[in-house]
Amino acid sequence: MKKIYLLKHTDPSYAATTDFIQADPHNVSDGPNCLACGGPIGMFRWAPPLRAELETWGKRFGDMAFGPGESILISERFKDLWLKSGLIGLEGFEPVEIVKVVRRGKRFKDAPPAYFRVVAQRSQAALDFVASGMQWVEPPSPPCDVCREGGIKKGWERIVLEEEPRENICTVRGFGEVLVDEHFKRFVEENGLLNCPLVPAEEAAHWF
C-alpha cells in the first residue's frame, strides 16, 4: 500500500503558515447525503461569492491556506503545477477574492498571491476504526457501513485504511481529515510548495 500522510492544518511555527476565514456575509450550501442511510456526509459547503480574510504567522504566504470547513485555498502557482502533474483528488479551482490580510508574524510587505478554493474528493477507501485505535465519546447509532458517518469521536492513535485510495489527496469513509499519498508528498517537495505540512499516518494520533 502507498505511504499515507495526514495533511495537518497550520502550525504557527511554520515559516509560511497561512490561515483563512470566510469574509462576512458568506453563503453555505448543503453537502451530499449518503445514498444508503440518507444522512449528511461531511460539512456544509462554502458557496459563492468566495471572499476571504487571510491570516499569516510567518514571513511568506503559503501555497496552501487552511480554514473552517472542507475548503482549502491554493495559490495560483500550486494550481498551475497541479493541473500539469497528472495527480488526482482535488476539485473546484474557483477564484477567491482576498479582502483583508492580518499579519501576525513578521510583517512582510508582499501582496498575497491569487488564491483558488479546492475541496479534497471523498474516496471509496475507508478508515479501519479498530486498527486506527479509534475511541468514541458516542459511537454512531445506527452505524452505516457505507458512509460510516455519525457519532462523536474521542480520538485515534494512528491512521490505518482498509484499502489503498485511488486519489492522491482525499478524505475517506468514516474520516473527514484530509489524507495524501507519497506522490502528493513528492509533488510538494519537488516544487518547493509552502505550508503543506504532512504527518506520517502511523504518527498522526489526535485526541479532542
N, C-alpha and C positions, 0 to 999 in steps of 0.2 A: 504493500500500500504506500502511496505517496506520503511524504512527511507533511504534517498539517501544523499550522500555526494559528493562534488567535491574533486577530488584528486588534490590538489594545487601543483604547481611547487615550487621549493625550496625557503626557507626563510633563508637568511644569518644568522639570529639569532639562527637557529636551531642547536643543538649540533652535528648533523651528516649530515649537508647539503652537498650534493654531486651532482655536475652537470657534464655533458659531452658534448663534441663536437666530430664530426666525424673527424678522422685524415685524412689529405690530402695526396695523392689524394683519393677521395672516389666516389663511384658509386651510382646512383639512378635509380629506375625503376618506371614506371607509376603505379599509383594506379588504383583501379577499376573504372568502369563507371556505371552510373545509367542505368538500363535496360529500364526505361521508357523514359527519355529525352536524354540519351546518354552523359550527362555531366559528368565531373570527380567528384569523391567522395573522399574527404579527400586530403591529400598531397602526394607528391612523396615519395616513399618508399626507405629507405636506403638499398642498395644492397651489397652483399659480394664482396670483403673481408671486414669483420666488424672489423675496427680498430678505437680506440677511445682514446681521451685525457680526463682525469678526472680533476676536479677542486673541492677542498674541502674547506669548510668555517668554519668547527667546529673542533672537536678533534677526530672524528671517521669517518670511511667510512659508508655511508648509505647502507641499503639493497635495496634501490631504488635510481637510479640516473636519472636525467631529462636533456633533451637536445632539440635540434631543431627537428621539425617534429613529427611523431607519435610514434617513438621508445622510449621505456623505458628500462633502464638497471636494472636487478635484480641480487642480489647476488646468489651464489650457494646455500646458506642456505635457502633463500627465495624460490628458485626454488624447492628444495627438499621438503620443507614443503608444498608448493602449490600443487605439484603433488600428495601428500598424502591426501590433505584436502577435495577433492570432490567438491571444488568450480570451477566455470567455467567463461570464459571470456577472458583469455589470450591465445595468440598463438605465435609460433615462437620458443622460447627457444634455440636460436642459440648462440654459444660461441662468445665472443668479446675479441679481443686482446687489452690490455691496453698498449699503447706505451709511455704514459707520464702522470705524476701526478703533478699538481700545487697545493700547499697547501697555501691557503690564510689566514686561521685562525691559530690555534695552530699547530705548526709544529711537529706533532706526527710522529713516525718512523714506524708504522705498514705498511706492504705491503698491497696493495689492494686485496680484495677477488677476486675469479673468478667471472666474470660477464657474463650475458646472455641477449641477446636482445629479448624483447617481444613487442607485439602490442596488445592493447585492441581491442576486437572484436566489430564490429558495430552491434548494436541491432536493432530489428524491432520497438522498442519503439521510440517515437518521443517527441521532446520538444514542450510544449504548449507555443507558442510565446506570446499570449495575457496574460495568467496568469503569465508568467515569466517577464512581463513588458519589453519585447524586444523592443529596438528602433533601427532605421536604419538610416545610412547616405544615403544608396542607397539600396532600397529593391530588392529582387530577381526579375528579369524580363526576360522571363516569369517565374512565380513560378511553381515549380514541386512539387506536393503533395506527390510524392513517396520518392525522396531523400531529398527534402527541402534544397538543396544547393544553393549557389549563394548569390549575394548581398554583401553589406558592413555593418557590424553591428556597431552600436554606443555603445551598451552595454545592460545590463539586470539588473533587480532589484533583481531577485531571480531565482532559477531553479525549474520549475514545469513540470512534464512529463504528457503526456496524458494517459499513461498506464504503468504498472509495468514491468521493464525489466526482462527477464528470466535470464540474466547473472548477476554475482556478481561484475564484472567490465566491463565497455563497454563505447563506445560512442553511441550517439543516433541520429536518423534522425533530421537534422536541427541544430546540435550542436556538434562541434568537440572536446570539452573538455572531459576529462576522468571522468566518474562518477563511484561510487562504492556504494554498499549497506551495510546494518548493519551487514551482515555476513562477508563481507570483513573487516569491521572495527574490529569485534571481532577476526578475524584471525590475524590481525596486533597486537592487544593488547595482546592477549594470548601468542603470540610467541615473544613479545618484539622486533618487527622488527623496524628498524631505517629509518628515512627520508621518512615517508609515511604520510605527513600532510593532514588531512581531514577537510573540512569545511562543516557544515550542509547546505543542498541545500537552505533552506529558508534564510540563511545568506550570500549566495555566490554571492552578487552583484559584478558587474565588469563594468567599463567604460573605453573605449580606449581613 
